[in-house]
Amino acid sequence: MTTYITFGPDHANLHPHVGAQLSRGYVAISTGNRERDLAAAFAILGEQWAFDYQDAAALDARYPDGEIARLTLIDEAAQKEIAGLIEATFAAAEGDSNDDEIEVLQAARDRLAALIDYIPAHERDWTPIDAA
């Protein structure tokens, strides 16, 4: 489920981080359910937006720029799965490679790790807490 947040003329330039004329488009928020979508809208956009909708197709005629931003929640189960896949790539690659395909996959792995704020096991500081 995705909720679509629209903005009125009074909100047109209130969120410069979105990078668009807000009154001409909408922001899509996808967290898994409508209540969380709205909570995310308030958390990120504050109270400076107009309406929320569930059907983007109905909005496209009224908002010529269409979807101008998308906010998506990666839930905990998905983050754990992604972390496992990241670790599996290190085991499979066993170091750096000059092969273009491997380099691209490693770049994607590293970008995904950054997105979910994941530190691969071999890069973690394993210093015991009580060590001084």
N, C-alpha and C positions, 0 to 999 in steps of 0.2 A: 504494500500500500504506500502511496505517495500523496503528500499534501502539497498543494500549490498555494503559495503566499503571493498576494498582489499588493500593489502600492498605489496610493492616490497621488494626484498632482502635488499635494502638500508634502509628500514623502520623497519626491523625485530625486533629491540629492543628499538624503540624510545618511546613506550608508556607502561612503566612498570606497570601502574595501570590496564591495560587490563589483565595482568597475563598470557600471552601465547606468543609463537613464532609467531609473527604477519604474517610473510610471508607464513605460512602454513594454515591460516584460514581467515575468514572474520568477520566483525562486521555488525550486522543487526541494522538498525535505522528505527523506525516506529513512525512517528509523524502525519500521516494523508495525507500528500502530499509530492511529491518529492522535491519541493523547500525547505520546512521546514526540510526534511530529510538532504539535503545537507547543509543547514545553521547549523543544529545541528552537522553534521560531522565537519565542519570548527570550530565551537565553542568549541567542546570537543576534537577533534583530531588535530586541527590546520591544517596546509597544508601538513603534513607528512603522506600522504596516496597516493595510486596509482590511482585506478579507482573506479567508482560506477556502480552498475548493478541493474537490477530489478528482475532477475530470479536466485534464489539460486540454483535450480536444475542444471543449467549449470555450476555452480561454484564448486560443490562438487567433481567432478573428478579432478579438477586442484588444489584444496585446501583440502588436506587430513584431516585437523583438523576440517573442516566445520565451523559452527558458533561458534566463540570463545567468543563473547560478544553480548549483545542486549541492545539497548537504546530505551526506549518507552516513549512517551509523554502522560501524562494524562491531557486531556484538561479541561478547567474550568467547563464545564457542568458536566463532569464525577466526578470532585473533589467535586462539590456541592452535587451530588447524593450520593457519598461515605460519605460525612460529615453527610447527613441526615440519612444514614444507621447506622453510628456510634452512633449518638444520639439515634436512635431507639433501639439499643442494650442496652444502659444504661436504658432506660425506661422499656424495657422488663425484664432485669435481676434484677433490683432493688437491686443492691449491689453484693457482692461476693457470690460465691457458691462453694461447694466442689464437685459438679457433674463434672466429667471429661469432658464431652461434652461441658458444659458451660465454663469450664476453657479454653479449646482449642479455642472456639469461641471468648472468651474475649481476648486471646492472639493474635488471628488473627486481631481482631478489633484494638487492641493497636498497632500492627505492621503496619497496614494500615494507622492509624492516623499518625504515625511517618513518613511514606513514603510521605504523602501529606502535612506534617507539619501542622497538624490540632490539635488544642487544644479543647477538649470537653468543652461544655458550663459550666458544673459544676466545671471545673478546671481553668477557666479563672479568671483573676484579674478584678473584677468589680468596682474597686476604681474609682470614678469620676475624670476626668482630673483636674478639678478646686479644688479638695479637697487637703488640705495641712495640 
